[in-house]
Amino acid sequence: MGKKKTKATRTKMKKGQIITLIVLGSIALLLLGAGIYLWNVMERPEAFFDQDEQRSETPVPEATPLFDIAAYLSEEERGSAPALQPEETPEVKTITGMVNIALFGIDAHEDGSSTSGSMPHTDANMIVAVNFDTKQISLISIARDCFTSVPGHSGFYKFNGIFNVGGGMSDPNAGFELSSRAAEEWLGGVAVPYYFGVDFQAVIDLVDMIGGIDFDVDVTLHTLDGKTIGKGHRHLDGQGVMAYMRMRKTAEGLDSYRTARQRKMLVAIFRKLKEEGKLSMIPDFLKTMEQNIYTNTTATQVAALVSFAQDIDPDSIQTYSFQGNMKEQYLWRYCFINQQDRIDILKKVYGIDAEPMYVNSPVYETFLYDSGFLAIQYINTAKKIFEAVHASPDASNMTEAQKSAYARCWKDLENLQEKFYEADQWTRAHYDSSDQLTSKDTTQRRKLYNQLTELESKLKKSGNALNKSFGSPYKPDWDHTVSKWFDKNSVINEVYVDFR
């Protein structure tokens, strides 16, 4: 009996030892995994950033007619102009060992209680270029007022209004995503897969949380809570820091001075966090300020960035700005970036050879003002007629007269699109405002404008005829006032933005 009990006891002990080994092995594996994770966070922070994971591109389908229109056109018309092929989307570049993070400051709730208008914009637009290989951080500002197009959307806007085109405060993450896509174009196609959208109240709270910033103030400040801060070495609280970063009505009157102050203050905040060992507070701060901060980064990525930042000397941070001259036209003021400076910055930071941003030039804007906007108005109006026709019950059973009207309008639209593309390319080739047009160039430009006018007249006539043949399902908007193109004209600017 005793022997059996001893044997049972030994068996029980053996099972216990096996279970203990399994538990210890599991703990060891967990510790190993945690160790590898922590090692990656500290030694390989770039491993947590996938340049493509945040991109959600939707290809634009190529428009095609509902039937073969060639049978309803003369032989000469069939070959009069090739159908315009959509421009290929530039391939997004990724730079080995680097990641771009967009930083957008929203001019809403700047005093913690009220907004700065019914349509807050991104008042600060900055790219944080992190080079994990060289342990280098570069800050690149994009002027809020720069004249620009918007990826995937019709129209022209200020850069700070792209956020509103994407969704604004109704859908802020979509707005920041679109602003990031636009920033990629300004960076010569280099990917910007991540973003932080920061309400100015979050900046105020962060500065107050770390006890303020000692700073050499170079302008007299007036804070929203009624304080006046003079020039000189000052201790700034959150309101003071925000007043400094937003100050633009200075003697210089240039937005470039404000973006320079923004970059200078960000470095000062980073210096304070690093010198006082408070960088580790960032993840918890982001959690507590969720209502004022928007991002598509993960907690792990934030931790990796904080770990990387521990080794960064604040004095080593390079700061740049896409800046240029302001010009008043269309009853508003826009910034036109010095393209050579922009190209030089991109070469220095990313090692790439970028093309000019042709749309951001006074020459291109003049083309739009003189002729381009009207062509866009006619092209988009015709497209809306076709949208209404395609949705009509008669679309699947057209009469011969309707098919003839459809073919005529479709061809006229193709011809105008092709001529607009030709004028667009000609203007891009002469984008540099320092180039003086020769008399031959001026004659060629006038010829293109006259051809556009002729094709616009034909499209308007055939568009009205097509619309009428289907019972006028759409009310065409051919009227155009060039000085008001941005004022709720959804035919040109797809989304209305209150430019401020």
Salt bridges, closest charged atoms under 4 A:
GLU57 OE2 - ARG55 NH2 2.25
GLU77 OE2 - ARG408 NH1 2.19
ASP107 OD2 - ARG500 NH1 3.55
GLU110 OE1 - ARG246 NH1 1.95
ASP123 OD1 - ARG144 NE 2.75
ASP123 OD2 - ARG246 NH2 2.72
ASP123 OD2 - ARG258 NH1 2.94
ASP145 OD1 - ARG144 NH1 3.19
ASP145 OD1 - LYS158 NZ 3.10
GLU177 OE2 - ARG181 NH1 2.18
GLU184 OE2 - ARG55 NH1 2.42
GLU184 OE2 - ARG181 NH2 2.94
ASP214 OD1 - HIS235 ND1 2.72
ASP216 OD1 - HIS233 ND1 2.98
ASP237 OD2 - LYS227 NZ 3.40
ASP255 OD1 - ARG258 NE 3.09
GLU276 OE2 - LYS272 NZ 3.78
GLU276 OE1 - LYS278 NZ 2.93
ASP315 OD1 - ARG271 NH2 2.74
ASP353 OD1 - LYS347 NZ 3.10
ASP412 OD1 - ARG408 NH2 2.98
GLU414 OE1 - LYS411 NZ 3.50
GLU422 OE1 - LYS419 NZ 2.89
ASP424 OD1 - ARG428 NE 2.64
ASP441 OD1 - HIS430 NE2 3.72
GLU454 OE2 - LYS458 NZ 3.91
GLU494 OE2 - HIS153 ND1 3.38
ASP498 OD2 - ARG500 NE 3.82
